[in-house]
Amino acid sequence: MLIGNGAEDCLNMIGQAFLNPGDESIIREPTVDAYRVATEFMDATPGYVPLKDDCIDLDRVPGAFLDQLPDSIVVVLDQVYWEISPGKTRPGSSVIS
């Protein structure tokens, strides 16, 4: 559990804990700007992947990025996505395939 002064503060703490200068983050589109801000604050590079049927389209994630993944990764799920999702199928849910 992470407790912070709002969602943006929590995203900044996650970025500070897990991103290093030169790292890359994968951010889905549409999104809120806080992910880009947290990434760039750590001198990391945001990479954007569009949704396909309300899911992250893994086929659009660059192969070179996937080949460089470490043994463990951090996935951040945020309920704000439901509010900006074109499908809005289930309140408070996110789907990753």
BELZIKA-V581825 format. One record per residue. N is the residue number from 0. SS is DSSP state (helix for helix, strand for strand, loop for the rest). PSI is psi in degrees with one decimal (999 if undefined). OMEGA is omega in whole degrees, -180 to 180 (999 if undefined). Layout:
{{N & SS & PSI & OMEGA} {N & SS & PSI & OMEGA}}
This chain:
{{0 & loop & 139.1 & 178} {1 & loop & 126.9 & -180} {2 & loop & 129.5 & -180} {3 & loop & -177.7 & -180} {4 & loop & 66.1 & -180} {5 & loop & 168.7 & -176} {6 & helix & -40.8 & -179} {7 & helix & -37.6 & 177} {8 & helix & -42.3 & 178} {9 & helix & -42.0 & 178} {10 & helix & -38.8 & 177} {11 & helix & -40.9 & 178} {12 & helix & -39.9 & 178} {13 & helix & -44.2 & 177} {14 & helix & -43.5 & -180} {15 & helix & -31.5 & -178} {16 & helix & -31.2 & -169} {17 & helix & -14.2 & -179} {18 & loop & 141.6 & 176} {19 & loop & 157.4 & 176} {20 & loop & 132.8 & -180} {21 & loop & -13.9 & 177} {22 & loop & 167.5 & 176} {23 & strand & 139.6 & 174} {24 & strand & 150.1 & 176} {25 & strand & 122.5 & -176} {26 & strand & 129.5 & 180} {27 & strand & 153.2 & 175} {28 & strand & 136.4 & 3} {29 & loop & 159.9 & -179} {30 & loop & 178.4 & 172} {31 & loop & 154.1 & -174} {32 & loop & -16.5 & -175} {33 & helix & -31.0 & 178} {34 & helix & -43.8 & 178} {35 & helix & -45.1 & -179} {36 & helix & -45.9 & -180} {37 & helix & -36.8 & 179} {38 & helix & -50.2 & -177} {39 & helix & -28.3 & 177} {40 & helix & -31.7 & -179} {41 & loop & 14.0 & -178} {42 & loop & 32.4 & 174} {43 & loop & 169.5 & -176} {44 & strand & 125.4 & 175} {45 & strand & 136.7 & 173} {46 & strand & 136.1 & -173} {47 & strand & 137.5 & 179} {48 & strand & 125.5 & 180} {49 & strand & 158.7 & 176} {50 & strand & 152.8 & 173} {51 & strand & 114.9 & -178} {52 & loop & 44.8 & 178} {53 & loop & 19.7 & 179} {54 & strand & 155.1 & 173} {55 & strand & 126.4 & -179} {56 & loop & 92.7 & -176} {57 & helix & -21.9 & 177} {58 & helix & -20.1 & -180} {59 & helix & -7.7 & 177} {60 & loop & 127.9 & -177} {61 & loop & 133.1 & -180} {62 & helix & -37.5 & 180} {63 & helix & -36.9 & 178} {64 & helix & -46.3 & -178} {65 & helix & -35.3 & 180} {66 & helix & -23.6 & -176} {67 & loop & 3.4 & -178} {68 & loop & 137.2 & 176} {69 & loop & 179.6 & -180} {70 & loop & -25.2 & 178} {71 & loop & 144.5 & 180} {72 & loop & 164.6 & 177} {73 & loop & 128.1 & 176} {74 & loop & 126.8 & 180} {75 & loop & 122.4 & 176} {76 & loop & 135.5 & -175} {77 & loop & 130.3 & -178} {78 & loop & -14.5 & 180} {79 & helix & -23.4 & -179} {80 & helix & -33.2 & -179} {81 & helix & -39.4 & -177} {82 & helix & -25.6 & -180} {83 & helix & 4.8 & 180} {84 & loop & 132.3 & -180} {85 & loop & -28.6 & -177} {86 & loop & -37.4 & -178} {87 & loop & 53.0 & -175} {88 & loop & -41.9 & 180} {89 & loop & 120.4 & -180} {90 & loop & 133.5 & 176} {91 & loop & 14.4 & -177} {92 & loop & 150.7 & 173} {93 & loop & 144.0 & -179} {94 & strand & 129.0 & 175} {95 & strand & 130.1 & 178} {96 & loop & 999 & 999}}
